[in-house]
């Protein structure tokens, strides 16, 4: 068996605004035997569940300001870290991660938790995986809210920009995480918050997961996972359960805008979609309170 990496607990001591007790699930894995996935579990145990899924450059820490608002509204909030991110296990090589493996790990987590008919907020890669899982396992979800995300099916109109961005990131001697989030916000972050996004990665060996993400995004028709995502996308064309778009206003009409999703998914009709001003790509960091209030209204 290959040896996994596990970030020492002391790396997570005294993170600002993040004093949530860690919870873990061991996921069976054919190559590694078992992988430990971390998740935040906050709020009333008997409350309705809302799942929060993070994106590139971040981990469940990004939801630190949303969680107290949602729990005060009666929700049980579940916010996992993808394998390779946050407090979850890291794999030794970048090639150990694929889009399909991430979908499988996250599906196994949701099924282990016995979730049925839960609400979800999907940001960035959270939507890449979450929408795929919704198409494959619709019974897991009820309402779905989306921010700055799509279901990647190999037709990305912003492909050239993404490839250039990817090359710029990989040219850096140190693969950024906290700086990446800060660069994608309107409201500049404090040094301690930037450091908290870096906390899970004490050295570059721990960044195999973040480094791999840009390489496995299905942006071309010939890439892995495109057929599976296309099949899920087709199934979403008959999705009648509520879908809400909470996107950054600057994305309107762009390749990352909500228009394609809203036109394709029937459940998006007649919802109170929002284009939030004063929000960069990392909308969760810029507008956490407004997002949380929108989710409370949506779930009400």
One Martini backbone bead per residue (centre of mass of N, CA, C, O) as a GRO file, in nm:
protein
  300
    1UNK     BB    1   0.096   0.036   0.022
    2UNK     BB    2   0.054   0.346   0.011
    3UNK     BB    3   0.141   0.654   0.157
    4UNK     BB    4  -0.012   0.865   0.343
    5UNK     BB    5  -0.112   1.195   0.433
    6UNK     BB    6  -0.117   1.373   0.759
    7UNK     BB    7  -0.207   1.639   0.914
    8UNK     BB    8  -0.125   1.788   1.180
    9UNK     BB    9  -0.315   1.909   1.437
   10UNK     BB   10  -0.140   2.169   1.504
   11UNK     BB   11  -0.214   2.324   1.234
   12UNK     BB   12  -0.527   2.383   1.365
   13UNK     BB   13  -0.452   2.578   1.575
   14UNK     BB   14  -0.608   2.874   1.621
   15UNK     BB   15  -0.819   2.939   1.418
   16UNK     BB   16  -0.994   3.178   1.283
   17UNK     BB   17  -1.332   3.116   1.333
   18UNK     BB   18  -1.236   2.787   1.396
   19UNK     BB   19  -1.392   2.571   1.650
   20UNK     BB   20  -1.451   2.304   1.520
   21UNK     BB   21  -1.513   1.988   1.550
   22UNK     BB   22  -1.380   1.708   1.444
   23UNK     BB   23  -1.468   1.481   1.174
   24UNK     BB   24  -1.478   1.123   1.072
   25UNK     BB   25  -1.428   0.919   0.771
   26UNK     BB   26  -1.391   0.592   0.648
   27UNK     BB   27  -1.286   0.515   0.322
   28UNK     BB   28  -1.293   0.297   0.093
   29UNK     BB   29  -0.988   0.175  -0.085
   30UNK     BB   30  -0.823  -0.005  -0.320
   31UNK     BB   31  -0.528   0.132  -0.286
   32UNK     BB   32  -0.538   0.240   0.045
   33UNK     BB   33  -0.798   0.097   0.194
   34UNK     BB   34  -0.813   0.391   0.352
   35UNK     BB   35  -0.987   0.709   0.393
   36UNK     BB   36  -0.977   1.022   0.553
   37UNK     BB   37  -1.264   1.220   0.618
   38UNK     BB   38  -1.346   1.544   0.674
   39UNK     BB   39  -1.594   1.710   0.899
   40UNK     BB   40  -1.838   1.929   0.960
   41UNK     BB   41  -2.060   1.929   1.265
   42UNK     BB   42  -2.329   2.155   1.296
   43UNK     BB   43  -2.573   2.176   1.515
   44UNK     BB   44  -2.862   2.026   1.518
   45UNK     BB   45  -2.903   1.688   1.499
   46UNK     BB   46  -3.230   1.717   1.411
   47UNK     BB   47  -3.179   1.886   1.183
   48UNK     BB   48  -3.167   2.002   0.890
   49UNK     BB   49  -2.970   1.939   0.616
   50UNK     BB   50  -2.665   2.113   0.514
   51UNK     BB   51  -2.453   2.114   0.239
   52UNK     BB   52  -2.101   2.204   0.211
   53UNK     BB   53  -1.907   2.285  -0.084
   54UNK     BB   54  -1.602   2.329  -0.196
   55UNK     BB   55  -1.299   2.450  -0.351
   56UNK     BB   56  -1.053   2.595  -0.479
   57UNK     BB   57  -0.808   2.685  -0.231
   58UNK     BB   58  -0.992   2.524  -0.024
   59UNK     BB   59  -1.196   2.465   0.266
   60UNK     BB   60  -1.413   2.456   0.528
   61UNK     BB   61  -1.315   2.736   0.630
   62UNK     BB   62  -1.488   2.918   0.429
   63UNK     BB   63  -1.763   2.861   0.625
   64UNK     BB   64  -1.729   3.010   0.909
   65UNK     BB   65  -1.960   3.246   0.862
   66UNK     BB   66  -2.211   3.065   0.781
   67UNK     BB   67  -2.263   2.851   1.000
   68UNK     BB   68  -2.388   3.021   1.239
   69UNK     BB   69  -2.638   3.110   1.075
   70UNK     BB   70  -2.751   2.828   1.006
   71UNK     BB   71  -2.773   2.715   1.295
   72UNK     BB   72  -2.959   2.946   1.401
   73UNK     BB   73  -3.180   2.836   1.175
   74UNK     BB   74  -3.166   2.497   1.240
   75UNK     BB   75  -2.918   2.372   1.115
   76UNK     BB   76  -2.736   2.103   0.990
   77UNK     BB   77  -2.394   2.122   0.931
   78UNK     BB   78  -2.214   1.998   0.639
   79UNK     BB   79  -1.840   2.009   0.592
   80UNK     BB   80  -1.632   1.885   0.376
   81UNK     BB   81  -1.321   1.747   0.284
   82UNK     BB   82  -1.152   1.675   0.042
   83UNK     BB   83  -0.946   1.477  -0.085
   84UNK     BB   84  -0.642   1.665  -0.021
   85UNK     BB   85  -0.797   1.842   0.198
   86UNK     BB   86  -0.740   1.977   0.474
   87UNK     BB   87  -0.812   1.715   0.710
   88UNK     BB   88  -0.772   1.532   0.495
   89UNK     BB   89  -0.632   1.312   0.314
   90UNK     BB   90  -0.318   1.264   0.150
   91UNK     BB   91  -0.163   1.197  -0.145
   92UNK     BB   92   0.148   1.126  -0.284
   93UNK     BB   93   0.018   1.172  -0.578
   94UNK     BB   94  -0.134   1.336  -0.830
   95UNK     BB   95  -0.225   1.064  -0.986
   96UNK     BB   96  -0.427   0.969  -0.747
   97UNK     BB   97  -0.616   1.172  -0.895
   98UNK     BB   98  -0.959   1.193  -0.994
   99UNK     BB   99  -1.267   1.272  -1.078
  100UNK     BB  100  -1.392   0.993  -1.015
  101UNK     BB  101  -1.276   0.962  -0.732
  102UNK     BB  102  -1.412   1.206  -0.606
  103UNK     BB  103  -1.697   1.114  -0.658
  104UNK     BB  104  -1.670   0.850  -0.498
  105UNK     BB  105  -1.592   0.963  -0.222
  106UNK     BB  106  -1.839   1.151  -0.186
  107UNK     BB  107  -2.055   0.936  -0.218
  108UNK     BB  108  -1.961   0.759   0.018
  109UNK     BB  109  -2.008   0.971   0.233
  110UNK     BB  110  -2.315   1.021   0.188
  111UNK     BB  111  -2.394   0.722   0.232
  112UNK     BB  112  -2.278   0.690   0.515
  113UNK     BB  113  -2.475   0.928   0.625
  114UNK     BB  114  -2.766   0.875   0.506
  115UNK     BB  115  -2.856   1.068   0.279
  116UNK     BB  116  -3.188   1.223   0.233
  117UNK     BB  117  -3.313   1.504   0.113
  118UNK     BB  118  -3.104   1.727   0.101
  119UNK     BB  119  -2.940   2.015   0.134
  120UNK     BB  120  -2.739   2.239  -0.090
  121UNK     BB  121  -2.409   2.398  -0.119
  122UNK     BB  122  -2.240   2.487  -0.429
  123UNK     BB  123  -1.890   2.549  -0.481
  124UNK     BB  124  -1.752   2.509  -0.755
  125UNK     BB  125  -1.637   2.200  -0.711
  126UNK     BB  126  -1.896   2.132  -0.562
  127UNK     BB  127  -2.055   2.136  -0.837
  128UNK     BB  128  -1.898   1.941  -1.010
  129UNK     BB  129  -1.972   1.706  -0.813
  130UNK     BB  130  -2.270   1.753  -0.716
  131UNK     BB  131  -2.414   1.744  -0.993
  132UNK     BB  132  -2.327   1.465  -1.062
  133UNK     BB  133  -2.459   1.326  -0.814
  134UNK     BB  134  -2.745   1.423  -0.873
  135UNK     BB  135  -2.767   1.263  -1.141
  136UNK     BB  136  -2.697   0.976  -1.007
  137UNK     BB  137  -2.832   1.067  -0.696
  138UNK     BB  138  -3.125   1.218  -0.637
  139UNK     BB  139  -3.201   1.118  -0.341
  140UNK     BB  140  -3.003   1.301  -0.173
  141UNK     BB  141  -3.162   1.551  -0.286
  142UNK     BB  142  -3.329   1.859  -0.289
  143UNK     BB  143  -3.201   2.130  -0.248
  144UNK     BB  144  -3.011   2.360  -0.471
  145UNK     BB  145  -2.723   2.560  -0.438
  146UNK     BB  146  -2.535   2.799  -0.648
  147UNK     BB  147  -2.175   2.893  -0.699
  148UNK     BB  148  -1.962   2.937  -0.935
  149UNK     BB  149  -2.075   2.701  -1.143
  150UNK     BB  150  -2.075   2.367  -1.292
  151UNK     BB  151  -2.097   2.113  -1.544
  152UNK     BB  152  -1.841   1.942  -1.679
  153UNK     BB  153  -1.854   1.864  -2.060
  154UNK     BB  154  -1.609   1.974  -2.264
  155UNK     BB  155  -1.722   2.302  -2.341
  156UNK     BB  156  -1.532   2.524  -2.249
  157UNK     BB  157  -1.519   2.864  -2.333
  158UNK     BB  158  -1.269   2.922  -2.108
  159UNK     BB  159  -1.014   2.744  -2.174
  160UNK     BB  160  -0.774   2.935  -2.232
  161UNK     BB  161  -0.774   3.082  -1.967
  162UNK     BB  162  -0.734   2.833  -1.788
  163UNK     BB  163  -0.466   2.737  -1.906
  164UNK     BB  164  -0.312   2.994  -1.834
  165UNK     BB  165  -0.364   2.988  -1.531
  166UNK     BB  166  -0.238   2.713  -1.480
  167UNK     BB  167   0.048   2.788  -1.573
  168UNK     BB  168   0.095   3.013  -1.367
  169UNK     BB  169   0.065   2.840  -1.111
  170UNK     BB  170   0.292   2.621  -1.188
  171UNK     BB  171   0.530   2.841  -1.199
  172UNK     BB  172   0.529   2.848  -0.913
  173UNK     BB  173   0.720   2.755  -0.641
  174UNK     BB  174   0.443   2.803  -0.482
  175UNK     BB  175   0.147   2.668  -0.424
  176UNK     BB  176  -0.135   2.836  -0.389
  177UNK     BB  177  -0.402   2.931  -0.153
  178UNK     BB  178  -0.455   3.184   0.015
  179UNK     BB  179  -0.374   3.373  -0.222
  180UNK     BB  180  -0.590   3.275  -0.417
  181UNK     BB  181  -0.829   3.375  -0.256
  182UNK     BB  182  -0.745   3.672  -0.224
  183UNK     BB  183  -0.734   3.728  -0.539
  184UNK     BB  184  -1.070   3.641  -0.547
  185UNK     BB  185  -1.137   3.914  -0.392
  186UNK     BB  186  -1.267   4.215  -0.275
  187UNK     BB  187  -1.200   4.140   0.020
  188UNK     BB  188  -0.940   4.164   0.197
  189UNK     BB  189  -0.743   3.965   0.378
  190UNK     BB  190  -0.604   3.842   0.642
  191UNK     BB  191  -0.317   3.691   0.731
  192UNK     BB  192  -0.459   3.472   0.912
  193UNK     BB  193  -0.656   3.371   0.695
  194UNK     BB  194  -0.455   3.291   0.483
  195UNK     BB  195  -0.305   3.087   0.668
  196UNK     BB  196  -0.554   2.897   0.710
  197UNK     BB  197  -0.558   2.791   0.413
  198UNK     BB  198  -0.252   2.668   0.462
  199UNK     BB  199  -0.255   2.472   0.713
  200UNK     BB  200  -0.280   2.177   0.560
  201UNK     BB  201   0.022   2.276   0.420
  202UNK     BB  202   0.341   2.245   0.536
  203UNK     BB  203   0.397   2.138   0.238
  204UNK     BB  204   0.416   2.041  -0.093
  205UNK     BB  205   0.338   1.736  -0.039
  206UNK     BB  206   0.033   1.827   0.060
  207UNK     BB  207  -0.056   1.942  -0.259
  208UNK     BB  208  -0.171   1.725  -0.457
  209UNK     BB  209  -0.468   1.803  -0.474
  210UNK     BB  210  -0.459   2.102  -0.566
  211UNK     BB  211  -0.271   2.046  -0.814
  212UNK     BB  212  -0.475   1.849  -0.966
  213UNK     BB  213  -0.739   1.991  -1.031
  214UNK     BB  214  -0.664   2.150  -1.303
  215UNK     BB  215  -0.612   1.864  -1.464
  216UNK     BB  216  -0.927   1.726  -1.419
  217UNK     BB  217  -1.085   1.922  -1.574
  218UNK     BB  218  -1.350   1.887  -1.808
  219UNK     BB  219  -1.268   2.089  -2.102
  220UNK     BB  220  -1.261   1.840  -2.301
  221UNK     BB  221  -1.401   1.591  -2.495
  222UNK     BB  222  -1.136   1.382  -2.434
  223UNK     BB  223  -1.189   1.365  -2.141
  224UNK     BB  224  -1.228   1.253  -1.856
  225UNK     BB  225  -1.581   1.228  -1.757
  226UNK     BB  226  -1.760   1.331  -1.987
  227UNK     BB  227  -1.971   1.104  -2.026
  228UNK     BB  228  -2.076   1.108  -1.732
  229UNK     BB  229  -2.156   1.410  -1.727
  230UNK     BB  230  -2.351   1.405  -1.966
  231UNK     BB  231  -2.551   1.209  -1.837
  232UNK     BB  232  -2.616   1.390  -1.593
  233UNK     BB  233  -2.709   1.638  -1.756
  234UNK     BB  234  -2.951   1.498  -1.883
  235UNK     BB  235  -3.096   1.433  -1.614
  236UNK     BB  236  -3.121   1.743  -1.529
  237UNK     BB  237  -3.350   1.812  -1.745
  238UNK     BB  238  -3.564   1.666  -1.512
  239UNK     BB  239  -3.519   1.858  -1.273
  240UNK     BB  240  -3.764   1.969  -1.019
  241UNK     BB  241  -3.606   2.054  -0.804
  242UNK     BB  242  -3.477   2.302  -0.633
  243UNK     BB  243  -3.288   2.578  -0.793
  244UNK     BB  244  -3.020   2.802  -0.693
  245UNK     BB  245  -2.874   3.115  -0.786
  246UNK     BB  246  -2.548   3.242  -0.642
  247UNK     BB  247  -2.390   3.491  -0.803
  248UNK     BB  248  -2.166   3.676  -0.935
  249UNK     BB  249  -2.225   3.961  -1.110
  250UNK     BB  250  -1.960   3.947  -1.297
  251UNK     BB  251  -2.072   3.663  -1.444
  252UNK     BB  252  -2.263   3.778  -1.625
  253UNK     BB  253  -2.251   3.633  -1.947
  254UNK     BB  254  -2.047   3.419  -1.889
  255UNK     BB  255  -1.895   3.115  -1.862
  256UNK     BB  256  -1.965   3.149  -1.528
  257UNK     BB  257  -2.252   3.169  -1.554
  258UNK     BB  258  -2.606   3.077  -1.495
  259UNK     BB  259  -2.766   3.038  -1.765
  260UNK     BB  260  -2.733   2.737  -1.841
  261UNK     BB  261  -2.862   2.620  -1.586
  262UNK     BB  262  -3.139   2.769  -1.597
  263UNK     BB  263  -3.218   2.647  -1.885
  264UNK     BB  264  -3.189   2.326  -1.804
  265UNK     BB  265  -3.326   2.339  -1.513
  266UNK     BB  266  -3.645   2.326  -1.402
  267UNK     BB  267  -3.598   2.398  -1.087
  268UNK     BB  268  -3.514   2.709  -1.159
  269UNK     BB  269  -3.787   2.796  -1.177
  270UNK     BB  270  -3.909   3.055  -0.986
  271UNK     BB  271  -3.656   3.165  -0.854
  272UNK     BB  272  -3.445   3.367  -0.628
  273UNK     BB  273  -3.220   3.485  -0.793
  274UNK     BB  274  -2.868   3.587  -0.753
  275UNK     BB  275  -2.661   3.886  -0.797
  276UNK     BB  276  -2.369   3.957  -0.638
  277UNK     BB  277  -2.229   4.215  -0.508
  278UNK     BB  278  -1.908   4.235  -0.403
  279UNK     BB  279  -1.796   3.975  -0.577
  280UNK     BB  280  -1.594   3.736  -0.641
  281UNK     BB  281  -1.517   3.426  -0.682
  282UNK     BB  282  -1.506   3.426  -0.356
  283UNK     BB  283  -1.810   3.461  -0.237
  284UNK     BB  284  -1.788   3.337   0.051
  285UNK     BB  285  -1.584   3.559   0.150
  286UNK     BB  286  -1.752   3.823   0.069
  287UNK     BB  287  -2.081   3.689   0.118
  288UNK     BB  288  -2.179   3.510   0.373
  289UNK     BB  289  -2.440   3.637   0.489
  290UNK     BB  290  -2.608   3.656   0.231
  291UNK     BB  291  -2.600   3.359   0.163
  292UNK     BB  292  -2.727   3.249   0.424
  293UNK     BB  293  -2.995   3.404   0.394
  294UNK     BB  294  -3.074   3.278   0.124
  295UNK     BB  295  -3.084   2.986   0.230
  296UNK     BB  296  -3.304   3.027   0.443
  297UNK     BB  297  -3.519   3.114   0.241
  298UNK     BB  298  -3.507   2.867   0.050
  299UNK     BB  299  -3.571   2.653   0.294
  300UNK     BB  300  -3.853   2.785   0.395
   0.00000   0.00000   0.00000
